[in-house]
């Protein structure tokens, strides 16, 4: 996430506390690859489950902790699990227009 998207609650001591809270919910592991963080407060990066580019919100339910490689690999794409849930709502015409 670029600096212009970062809110104050994601930096400093408050961001560290938020990372630790989310890490506790995720058992100290990356949300995507499940590798364990040595120190979630410094190793974990915030990731928006629904990409910030698609839905500009920093609400707690949309934030997960991911290792840097997973976060960079996901980028602004929707996670596969979310796509599977949305698949019945998508029709071929909309997909062809998007491509």
C-alpha positions as CSV (number, residue, x, y, z in Angstrom):
1,X,0.0,0.0,0.0
2,X,1.5,3.3,-0.9
3,X,2.0,6.1,1.7
4,X,-0.9,8.1,0.3
5,X,-3.3,5.3,1.2
6,X,-2.0,4.7,4.7
7,X,-4.0,6.0,7.6
8,X,-2.5,7.0,10.9
9,X,-4.0,3.9,12.6
10,X,-1.7,1.7,10.5
11,X,1.6,3.4,11.5
12,X,3.5,3.6,14.7
13,X,2.4,2.2,18.1
14,X,-1.3,2.1,17.1
15,X,-0.5,0.2,13.9
16,X,1.7,-2.2,15.9
17,X,-1.1,-3.0,18.3
18,X,-3.5,-3.5,15.4
19,X,-1.1,-5.9,13.7
20,X,-0.7,-7.8,16.9
21,X,-4.5,-8.0,17.4
22,X,-5.0,-9.3,13.8
23,X,-2.1,-11.7,14.2
24,X,-3.7,-13.2,17.3
25,X,-6.9,-13.8,15.3
26,X,-4.9,-15.4,12.6
27,X,-2.8,-17.5,15.0
28,X,0.4,-15.6,14.1
29,X,0.3,-16.8,10.5
30,X,0.1,-15.2,7.0
31,X,-3.6,-15.1,5.9
32,X,-2.7,-16.6,2.5
33,X,0.2,-19.1,2.7
34,X,-0.2,-19.8,6.5
35,X,3.6,-19.4,7.2
36,X,4.2,-18.3,10.8
37,X,5.6,-14.8,11.5
38,X,8.7,-14.5,13.7
39,X,7.3,-11.2,14.9
40,X,3.9,-10.3,13.6
41,X,4.2,-6.7,14.6
42,X,7.1,-6.2,12.2
43,X,7.0,-9.1,9.7
44,X,3.3,-8.9,8.9
45,X,2.0,-6.4,6.4
46,X,-1.6,-5.1,6.3
47,X,-3.5,-6.3,3.2
48,X,-6.9,-5.3,2.2
49,X,-8.9,-8.5,1.5
50,X,-11.1,-6.6,-0.9
51,X,-8.5,-4.5,-2.7
52,X,-8.3,-0.9,-1.7
53,X,-8.4,0.0,-5.4
54,X,-11.9,-1.6,-5.6
55,X,-13.3,-0.5,-2.3
56,X,-11.6,2.3,-0.5
57,X,-12.0,1.4,3.1
58,X,-9.7,0.6,6.0
59,X,-12.4,-1.0,8.1
60,X,-11.2,-3.8,10.3
61,X,-13.1,-6.6,8.6
62,X,-11.3,-5.8,5.4
63,X,-7.8,-6.0,6.8
64,X,-5.7,-9.2,7.1
65,X,-2.0,-9.7,7.8
66,X,0.1,-11.2,5.0
67,X,3.8,-11.8,4.5
68,X,5.3,-9.4,2.1
69,X,5.6,-11.9,-0.9
70,X,1.9,-12.9,-0.6
71,X,0.8,-9.3,-0.3
72,X,2.8,-8.2,-3.3
73,X,1.7,-11.3,-5.3
74,X,-2.0,-10.6,-4.6
75,X,-1.7,-6.9,-5.5
76,X,-5.1,-5.4,-6.5
77,X,-6.6,-8.8,-7.4
78,X,-9.6,-10.3,-5.7
79,X,-8.7,-13.4,-3.6
80,X,-9.7,-16.7,-5.2
81,X,-12.1,-17.6,-2.4
82,X,-14.0,-14.3,-3.0
83,X,-14.1,-14.9,-6.7
84,X,-15.6,-18.4,-6.1
85,X,-18.3,-16.9,-4.0
86,X,-19.1,-14.2,-6.6
87,X,-18.9,-16.6,-9.6
88,X,-22.7,-17.3,-9.8
89,X,-23.3,-13.6,-9.9
90,X,-21.0,-13.0,-12.9
91,X,-22.2,-13.6,-16.4
92,X,-20.1,-14.2,-19.5
93,X,-21.0,-10.8,-21.1
94,X,-19.7,-8.9,-18.1
95,X,-16.5,-10.9,-18.0
96,X,-15.8,-10.3,-21.7
97,X,-16.3,-6.5,-21.2
98,X,-14.0,-6.5,-18.3
99,X,-11.2,-8.3,-20.2
